[in-house]
Amino acid sequence: MKSVTVKDLVDRFSLEILAGSTQLDQAITRSRANRPGLEFAGYFEFFSHAHVQVLGKKEINYLHTLSEKERNDRIGNIVNITRLAL
């Protein structure tokens, strides 16, 4: 099975690490990504927890419309459900 680490992606695309720096050696073994727009709104029926979660401009802009507490809660929901699946 082919894989790449989070650090490989960070280095390749010059990404800024905002959180989770202790997980840089985590292997990514699936090639699909998920954009968690509906999950930020609370819909988790078909959540792709095994896929890399990618936040684009739409997701980031939506999160910035929320209060800091609500934003942290919504992001926390995704982080927690992903953690439970691992």
N, C-alpha and C positions, 0 to 999 in steps of 0.2 A: 504494500500500500504506500503510495507516495504521500509525503507530508512536507509541510513547511512550518517553521515556528513563527510565533508572533514577532519575535525579534527580527527574523528574516524580512518580514513585511515592513516593520518599522524602519529598518535600515534601507531597504530597497526603495521605499517611497518617501523617505525623510519625514516620517510621521512624528507628531508631538505626542508624548505620553502624558495623558492627563490623569490617569488612574490605572491601577493594576500592574505597576512596574515589577511586582514580584512574580507575575505570571508570564514573563517574556519567553520563557523556555517551553511554554505550552504548545503542543503540536496541533496543527490544523490539518485534519485529514479529509475534510469534505470540501469540494470545490464550489459549493453554493453559498450564497449570502442571503440575508434577510434584512429588509428595511422595516423596522418595527414601528410603523406609523399607527396602525390600529391598536397595537399593544400599549402604546402610550395613552391611548384613549380608554384602555381597560378591557379590550377584547383579546382574550388569549385562547380562543377555541382551537385554532390551528397554528399555534406558535411553533416556529422552527428553531427550537432550542439547540439543536445539533449544528446549526449553521452559524457562520460568523455574522454578527449583527453589525450592520453598517448604517451610520447616521449621515444622511445627506442634508442639503440646505433646508429641505422641507421639514425634516424632523427637528433640526436645530432651531429653525425659526419658530416652529410650533412650541417647542420647549421654552423658548424665551418669552412667549406670551403668558406663561404661567408664573405664579409666585415662586420664590425660591423653595419654599417648603413643598409645594405641589410638584415642582420640577424634580426635586430630590425623591419624593415619594414615587413618582412615575418611573424614574430611572431605576430606583431601588426595586420596584416590582419586576422589572425585566432582569436585573442582576440576580435577584433571589430565585426566580423561576428557572433561570439558566443554571444556577449553582445546584439547585435541587435535582436537575436532570443529569448532572455529571455524577 
